[in-house]
Amino acid sequence: MPDFQNDTSDKITNITEKLSTIKFGKGIIKLLGLLIIVLYLATGIYIVQPDEQGVIRRFGKFTRMDSPGLNYHLPYPFESAVTPSVTEVKRIEIGFRTARSGYVDVSEEALMLTGDENIVSAESIVQYRIKNAADYLFNIIEPEQTVKNAAEAALRQVIGSRKIDDALTEGKYEIQEETKLLIQELLDSYQSGIVVIAVQLQDVNPPEEVSAAFKDVASAKEDKSKFINEAEGYYNDVIPDARGEAVEITKKAEGYKIERIRKAEGDVAKFNQILKEYQKGKEVTKYRLYIETMESILPGMKKFIMENSDDESLLKFLPLNEQSWQEAPGKEVVQ
């Protein structure tokens, strides 16, 4: 009887230990399951950088856009997130390719027909970036190829509406700006979510077969502009001087005119005054005018006024020896 009781007690103890072990194992399994669920839910946490936009898709369909910072979406396969950079400037090359081995020419893209039926080789670069990440990801399949096709079509249209001289010389800036606007219109019509930053013409040349002739024409045009500028410079230098001299001569003539008029008026006034005095005493006035005239004709000389022409009265005024003539040279007797 005691052995039976001992066996029963041992069996009960073993069963209790097994049950305790089972309960402990179930607790670990629950804990592991909870941890797995937490980790699974944590996979929906993602970060959007300041230069990015977060695009959320639920079962492949666009649902929303998240702003930069720490964000959350439902774990895979319910939702997924894409964070394209919206500040990165991308570029498309038309007519050439830049590779590690160097510059590669793509002539079939570069050759274009101008409005005056000439052929030019126009190589260009188009710079763009993402404006709306959702449109960029879902409205176009191959963004880079789409931009390339739109840029090539726009550039051909713009160059085809202009003369070859515009493409080779002074019209490059206008061609770039017009092409940029046309590319943007095309991309906006596709709702591509792309903004065109710049279009740059890298190298625009005529075909190699006629390149030398075009260079000669360009050189002749440069010489023409040079000669025109030199002529305009000479014109701007000479004409002001000539006008200044003309003004100076005119002013001098006007001054001389005024001077002569004033002098003539003064002479007339003096004559009228003398005429009045002459009318008052003719002989006295005549005698006075005679004396004043002789003073002006013979300035700085000693003069003698004789009352008559008697030779005896004249002799006492004349020097009689040679020495006296030499001492008084230039003296003259006035009757």
One Martini backbone bead per residue (centre of mass of N, CA, C, O) as a GRO file, in nm:
protein
  335
    1MET     BB    1   0.057   0.061  -0.022
    2PRO     BB    2   0.292   0.259  -0.003
    3ASP     BB    3   0.399   0.214  -0.296
    4PHE     BB    4   0.147   0.321  -0.435
    5GLN     BB    5   0.166   0.606  -0.322
    6ASN     BB    6   0.445   0.678  -0.432
    7ASP     BB    7   0.381   0.644  -0.731
    8THR     BB    8   0.158   0.850  -0.743
    9SER     BB    9   0.324   1.095  -0.651
   10ASP     BB   10   0.530   1.087  -0.887
   11LYS     BB   11   0.331   1.121  -1.117
   12ILE     BB   12   0.220   1.392  -1.028
   13THR     BB   13   0.491   1.542  -1.038
   14ASN     BB   14   0.549   1.497  -1.341
   15ILE     BB   15   0.297   1.632  -1.450
   16THR     BB   16   0.348   1.909  -1.325
   17GLU     BB   17   0.616   1.964  -1.469
   18LYS     BB   18   0.507   1.943  -1.757
   19LEU     BB   19   0.298   2.170  -1.733
   20SER     BB   20   0.501   2.393  -1.665
   21THR     BB   21   0.663   2.368  -1.928
   22ILE     BB   22   0.433   2.429  -2.120
   23LYS     BB   23   0.363   2.710  -2.013
   24PHE     BB   24   0.643   2.835  -2.063
   25GLY     BB   25   0.649   2.791  -2.373
   26LYS     BB   26   0.394   2.956  -2.441
   27GLY     BB   27   0.509   3.229  -2.340
   28ILE     BB   28   0.738   3.247  -2.541
   29ILE     BB   29   0.567   3.235  -2.794
   30LYS     BB   30   0.404   3.490  -2.740
   31LEU     BB   31   0.645   3.679  -2.722
   32LEU     BB   32   0.753   3.624  -3.005
   33GLY     BB   33   0.499   3.703  -3.157
   34LEU     BB   34   0.490   3.996  -3.055
   35LEU     BB   35   0.769   4.074  -3.164
   36ILE     BB   36   0.705   4.020  -3.460
   37ILE     BB   37   0.476   4.221  -3.485
   38VAL     BB   38   0.638   4.472  -3.411
   39LEU     BB   39   0.849   4.444  -3.636
   40TYR     BB   40   0.648   4.453  -3.870
   41LEU     BB   41   0.530   4.734  -3.801
   42ALA     BB   42   0.818   4.881  -3.811
   43THR     BB   43   0.855   4.868  -4.132
   44GLY     BB   44   0.675   5.144  -4.174
   45ILE     BB   45   0.919   5.301  -4.104
   46TYR     BB   46   1.019   5.626  -4.238
   47ILE     BB   47   1.244   5.852  -4.419
   48VAL     BB   48   1.233   6.195  -4.523
   49GLN     BB   49   1.413   6.397  -4.689
   50PRO     BB   50   1.448   6.732  -4.767
   51ASP     BB   51   1.495   6.636  -5.093
   52GLU     BB   52   1.215   6.482  -5.060
   53GLN     BB   53   0.942   6.256  -5.152
   54GLY     BB   54   0.662   6.084  -5.026
   55VAL     BB   55   0.537   5.780  -5.174
   56ILE     BB   56   0.220   5.616  -5.148
   57ARG     BB   57   0.133   5.265  -5.180
   58ARG     BB   58  -0.173   5.070  -5.226
   59PHE     BB   59  -0.154   4.804  -5.396
   60GLY     BB   60  -0.003   5.010  -5.622
   61LYS     BB   61  -0.168   5.263  -5.529
   62PHE     BB   62  -0.209   5.583  -5.506
   63THR     BB   63  -0.258   5.791  -5.199
   64ARG     BB   64   0.009   5.960  -5.098
   65MET     BB   65   0.198   6.236  -4.947
   66ASP     BB   66   0.504   6.296  -4.784
   67SER     BB   67   0.686   6.469  -4.576
   68PRO     BB   68   0.951   6.559  -4.433
   69GLY     BB   69   1.060   6.294  -4.224
   70LEU     BB   70   0.885   6.107  -3.999
   71ASN     BB   71   0.720   5.808  -4.112
   72TYR     BB   72   0.412   5.612  -4.198
   73HIS     BB   73   0.334   5.274  -4.307
   74LEU     BB   74   0.212   5.005  -4.412
   75PRO     BB   75   0.304   4.711  -4.439
   76TYR     BB   76   0.407   4.467  -4.610
   77PRO     BB   77   0.171   4.451  -4.877
   78PHE     BB   78  -0.003   4.711  -4.840
   79GLU     BB   79   0.248   4.915  -4.829
   80SER     BB   80   0.452   5.164  -5.005
   81ALA     BB   81   0.771   5.345  -5.044
   82VAL     BB   82   0.880   5.649  -5.216
   83THR     BB   83   1.199   5.862  -5.241
   84PRO     BB   84   1.237   6.106  -5.438
   85SER     BB   85   1.431   6.347  -5.573
   86VAL     BB   86   1.357   6.715  -5.610
   87THR     BB   87   1.669   6.856  -5.643
   88GLU     BB   88   1.782   6.697  -5.859
   89VAL     BB   89   1.985   6.743  -6.139
   90LYS     BB   90   1.914   6.659  -6.457
   91ARG     BB   91   2.039   6.510  -6.777
   92ILE     BB   92   2.033   6.570  -7.136
   93GLU     BB   93   2.171   6.439  -7.436
   94ILE     BB   94   2.213   6.596  -7.763
   95GLY     BB   95   2.434   6.457  -8.011
   96PHE     BB   96   2.566   6.328  -7.747
   97ARG     BB   97   2.816   6.155  -7.534
   98THR     BB   98   2.921   6.094  -7.200
   99ALA     BB   99   3.208   5.908  -7.137
  100ARG     BB  100   3.480   5.750  -7.016
  101SER     BB  101   3.622   5.753  -7.307
  102GLY     BB  102   3.442   6.009  -7.388
  103TYR     BB  103   3.345   6.154  -7.677
  104VAL     BB  104   3.019   6.102  -7.838
  105ASP     BB  105   2.887   6.095  -8.149
  106VAL     BB  106   2.533   6.185  -8.256
  107SER     BB  107   2.428   6.266  -8.563
  108GLU     BB  108   2.118   6.189  -8.582
  109GLU     BB  109   2.049   6.413  -8.357
  110ALA     BB  110   2.204   6.682  -8.464
  111LEU     BB  111   2.072   6.691  -8.733
  112MET     BB  112   1.929   6.992  -8.887
  113LEU     BB  113   1.665   7.195  -9.015
  114THR     BB  114   1.623   7.494  -9.142
  115GLY     BB  115   1.428   7.754  -9.264
  116ASP     BB  116   1.656   7.789  -9.519
  117GLU     BB  117   1.757   7.496  -9.600
  118ASN     BB  118   1.965   7.408  -9.378
  119ILE     BB  119   2.239   7.239  -9.224
  120VAL     BB  120   2.278   7.141  -8.878
  121SER     BB  121   2.483   7.091  -8.585
  122ALA     BB  122   2.302   7.025  -8.277
  123GLU     BB  123   2.416   7.053  -7.950
  124SER     BB  124   2.266   6.950  -7.631
  125ILE     BB  125   2.135   7.051  -7.300
  126VAL     BB  126   1.911   6.912  -7.050
  127GLN     BB  127   1.766   7.050  -6.759
  128TYR     BB  128   1.619   6.874  -6.472
  129ARG     BB  129   1.331   6.819  -6.247
  130ILE     BB  130   1.131   6.741  -5.986
  131LYS     BB  131   0.799   6.852  -5.902
  132ASN     BB  132   0.617   6.575  -5.908
  133ALA     BB  133   0.636   6.259  -5.790
  134ALA     BB  134   0.371   6.125  -5.874
  135ASP     BB  135   0.374   6.199  -6.173
  136TYR     BB  136   0.658   6.083  -6.233
  137LEU     BB  137   0.580   5.775  -6.152
  138PHE     BB  138   0.265   5.740  -6.301
  139ASN     BB  139   0.252   5.904  -6.597
  140ILE     BB  140   0.540   5.784  -6.666
  141ILE     BB  141   0.764   5.541  -6.765
  142GLU     BB  142   1.017   5.707  -6.920
  143PRO     BB  143   1.151   5.992  -6.832
  144GLU     BB  144   1.416   6.027  -6.992
  145GLN     BB  145   1.297   5.961  -7.275
  146THR     BB  146   1.079   6.175  -7.271
  147VAL     BB  147   1.264   6.422  -7.252
  148LYS     BB  148   1.430   6.364  -7.504
  149ASN     BB  149   1.202   6.368  -7.714
  150ALA     BB  150   1.096   6.654  -7.647
  151ALA     BB  151   1.365   6.805  -7.697
  152GLU     BB  152   1.415   6.723  -7.990
  153ALA     BB  153   1.148   6.830  -8.107
  154ALA     BB  154   1.176   7.125  -8.014
  155LEU     BB  155   1.449   7.191  -8.148
  156ARG     BB  156   1.361   7.134  -8.440
  157GLN     BB  157   1.133   7.343  -8.448
  158VAL     BB  158   1.298   7.599  -8.387
  159ILE     BB  159   1.518   7.572  -8.608
  160GLY     BB  160   1.302   7.543  -8.844
  161SER     BB  161   1.212   7.868  -8.789
  162ARG     BB  162   1.514   7.940  -8.865
  163LYS     BB  163   1.801   8.065  -8.945
  164ILE     BB  164   2.132   7.985  -8.964
  165ASP     BB  165   2.245   8.246  -8.830
  166ASP     BB  166   2.099   8.213  -8.559
  167ALA     BB  167   2.239   7.937  -8.480
  168LEU     BB  168   2.548   8.043  -8.514
  169THR     BB  169   2.503   8.320  -8.354
  170GLU     BB  170   2.282   8.553  -8.218
  171GLY     BB  171   2.028   8.320  -8.171
  172LYS     BB  172   2.083   8.121  -7.929
  173TYR     BB  173   1.925   8.230  -7.685
  174GLU     BB  174   1.644   8.221  -7.813
  175ILE     BB  175   1.645   7.918  -7.872
  176GLN     BB  176   1.671   7.821  -7.582
  177GLU     BB  177   1.414   7.955  -7.463
  178GLU     BB  178   1.208   7.838  -7.664
  179THR     BB  179   1.272   7.540  -7.608
  180LYS     BB  180   1.206   7.537  -7.309
  181LEU     BB  181   0.905   7.611  -7.336
  182LEU     BB  182   0.825   7.373  -7.522
  183ILE     BB  183   0.904   7.143  -7.334
  184GLN     BB  184   0.717   7.223  -7.100
  185GLU     BB  185   0.455   7.192  -7.255
  186LEU     BB  186   0.481   6.891  -7.316
  187LEU     BB  187   0.515   6.788  -7.019
  188ASP     BB  188   0.247   6.909  -6.916
  189SER     BB  189   0.064   6.741  -7.109
  190TYR     BB  190   0.170   6.469  -6.955
  191GLN     BB  191   0.199   6.499  -6.649
  192SER     BB  192   0.517   6.456  -6.537
  193GLY     BB  193   0.653   6.636  -6.302
  194ILE     BB  194   0.838   6.840  -6.476
  195VAL     BB  195   1.118   7.072  -6.471
  196VAL     BB  196   1.274   7.307  -6.666
  197ILE     BB  197   1.577   7.477  -6.638
  198ALA     BB  198   1.766   7.412  -6.906
  199VAL     BB  199   1.905   7.520  -7.231
  200GLN     BB  200   2.207   7.405  -7.404
  201LEU     BB  201   2.420   7.506  -7.651
  202GLN     BB  202   2.715   7.364  -7.737
  203ASP     BB  203   2.716   7.285  -8.066
  204VAL     BB  204   2.711   7.486  -8.371
  205ASN     BB  205   2.729   7.347  -8.702
  206PRO     BB  206   2.813   7.287  -8.996
  207PRO     BB  207   2.883   7.089  -9.217
  208GLU     BB  208   3.188   6.971  -9.319
  209GLU     BB  209   3.161   7.036  -9.629
  210VAL     BB  210   3.084   7.368  -9.544
  211SER     BB  211   3.261   7.493  -9.317
  212ALA     BB  212   3.462   7.685  -9.462
  213ALA     BB  213   3.251   7.876  -9.588
  214PHE     BB  214   3.121   7.966  -9.321
  215LYS     BB  215   3.379   8.089  -9.203
  216ASP     BB  216   3.413   8.306  -9.417
  217VAL     BB  217   3.145   8.448  -9.364
  218ALA     BB  218   3.195   8.510  -9.067
  219SER     BB  219   3.452   8.678  -9.114
  220ALA     BB  220   3.319   8.894  -9.293
  221LYS     BB  221   3.117   8.990  -9.077
  222GLU     BB  222   3.328   9.079  -8.873
  223ASP     BB  223   3.461   9.289  -9.057
  224LYS     BB  224   3.212   9.458  -9.099
  225SER     BB  225   3.169   9.532  -8.802
  226LYS     BB  226   3.445   9.662  -8.763
  227PHE     BB  227   3.418   9.888  -8.977
  228ILE     BB  228   3.164  10.013  -8.865
  229ASN     BB  229   3.280  10.085  -8.587
  230GLU     BB  230   3.508  10.264  -8.691
  231ALA     BB  231   3.330  10.467  -8.842
  232GLU     BB  232   3.162  10.551  -8.597
  233GLY     BB  233   3.403  10.650  -8.434
  234TYR     BB  234   3.491  10.868  -8.635
  235TYR     BB  235   3.227  11.017  -8.638
  236ASN     BB  236   3.218  11.073  -8.325
  237ASP     BB  237   3.490  11.242  -8.344
  238VAL     BB  238   3.446  11.456  -8.581
  239ILE     BB  239   3.167  11.589  -8.558
  240PRO     BB  240   3.200  11.739  -8.286
  241ASP     BB  241   3.439  11.911  -8.381
  242ALA     BB  242   3.296  12.048  -8.618
  243ARG     BB  243   3.071  12.170  -8.448
  244GLY     BB  244   3.255  12.333  -8.265
  245GLU     BB  245   3.386  12.503  -8.488
  246ALA     BB  246   3.124  12.620  -8.596
  247VAL     BB  247   3.044  12.762  -8.335
  248GLU     BB  248   3.298  12.932  -8.308
  249ILE     BB  249   3.275  13.085  -8.577
  250THR     BB  250   2.996  13.201  -8.525
  251LYS     BB  251   3.070  13.361  -8.269
  252LYS     BB  252   3.288  13.533  -8.397
  253ALA     BB  253   3.108  13.660  -8.613
  254GLU     BB  254   2.910  13.787  -8.417
  255GLY     BB  255   3.118  13.954  -8.267
  256TYR     BB  256   3.220  14.110  -8.515
  257LYS     BB  257   2.952  14.230  -8.590
  258ILE     BB  258   2.905  14.387  -8.330
  259GLU     BB  259   3.165  14.548  -8.342
  260ARG     BB  260   3.114  14.691  -8.615
  261ILE     BB  261   2.852  14.823  -8.539
  262ARG     BB  262   2.955  14.986  -8.298
  263LYS     BB  263   3.172  15.136  -8.452
  264ALA     BB  264   2.986  15.264  -8.660
  265GLU     BB  265   2.812  15.413  -8.457
  266GLY     BB  266   3.047  15.574  -8.339
  267ASP     BB  267   3.131  15.716  -8.602
  268VAL     BB  268   2.861  15.855  -8.650
  269ALA     BB  269   2.856  16.013  -8.386
  270LYS     BB  270   3.121  16.164  -8.434
  271PHE     BB  271   3.045  16.296  -8.702
  272ASN     BB  272   2.800  16.452  -8.598
  273GLN     BB  273   2.964  16.615  -8.395
  274ILE     BB  274   3.156  16.745  -8.599
  275LEU     BB  275   2.938  16.874  -8.773
  276LYS     BB  276   2.839  17.070  -8.564
  277GLU     BB  277   3.111  17.215  -8.527
  278TYR     BB  278   3.148  17.295  -8.825
  279GLN     BB  279   2.892  17.473  -8.844
  280LYS     BB  280   3.000  17.680  -8.636
  281GLY     BB  281   3.330  17.632  -8.735
  282LYS     BB  282   3.499  17.570  -9.010
  283GLU     BB  283   3.801  17.666  -8.983
  284VAL     BB  284   3.860  17.555  -8.704
  285THR     BB  285   3.788  17.264  -8.760
  286LYS     BB  286   3.983  17.212  -8.990
  287TYR     BB  287   4.238  17.280  -8.831
  288ARG     BB  288   4.199  17.067  -8.611
  289LEU     BB  289   4.190  16.818  -8.797
  290TYR     BB  290   4.469  16.857  -8.912
  291ILE     BB  291   4.628  16.829  -8.651
  292GLU     BB  292   4.522  16.549  -8.565
  293THR     BB  293   4.621  16.406  -8.817
  294MET     BB  294   4.924  16.464  -8.783
  295GLU     BB  295   4.951  16.324  -8.510
  296SER     BB  296   4.871  16.040  -8.622
  297ILE     BB  297   5.091  16.024  -8.850
  298LEU     BB  298   5.314  16.181  -8.644
  299PRO     BB  299   5.428  16.018  -8.401
  300GLY     BB  300   5.673  16.134  -8.179
  301MET     BB  301   5.714  16.427  -8.309
  302LYS     BB  302   5.851  16.722  -8.387
  303LYS     BB  303   5.661  17.029  -8.419
  304PHE     BB  304   5.592  17.302  -8.657
  305ILE     BB  305   5.412  17.608  -8.671
  306MET     BB  306   5.337  17.808  -8.950
  307GLU     BB  307   5.209  18.106  -9.075
  308ASN     BB  308   5.424  18.098  -9.317
  309SER     BB  309   5.642  18.068  -9.624
  310ASP     BB  310   5.892  18.199  -9.529
  311ASP     BB  311   6.228  18.147  -9.558
  312GLU     BB  312   6.344  18.306  -9.320
  313SER     BB  313   6.159  18.181  -9.097
  314LEU     BB  314   6.261  17.875  -9.163
  315LEU     BB  315   6.575  17.870  -9.107
  316LYS     BB  316   6.574  17.867  -8.782
  317PHE     BB  317   6.469  17.546  -8.788
  318LEU     BB  318   6.716  17.459  -8.942
  319PRO     BB  319   6.978  17.254  -8.980
  320LEU     BB  320   7.323  17.344  -9.091
  321ASN     BB  321   7.463  17.085  -8.999
  322GLU     BB  322   7.554  16.754  -8.993
  323GLN     BB  323   7.538  16.702  -8.688
  324SER     BB  324   7.247  16.801  -8.642
  325TRP     BB  325   7.124  16.589  -8.828
  326GLN     BB  326   7.228  16.346  -8.661
  327GLU     BB  327   7.093  16.436  -8.383
  328ALA     BB  328   6.810  16.498  -8.566
  329PRO     BB  329   6.652  16.254  -8.657
  330GLY     BB  330   6.335  16.262  -8.820
  331LYS     BB  331   6.283  16.549  -8.858
  332GLU     BB  332   6.001  16.774  -8.919
  333VAL     BB  333   5.853  17.014  -9.120
  334VAL     BB  334   5.558  17.202  -9.064
  335GLN     BB  335   5.312  17.408  -9.235
   0.00000   0.00000   0.00000
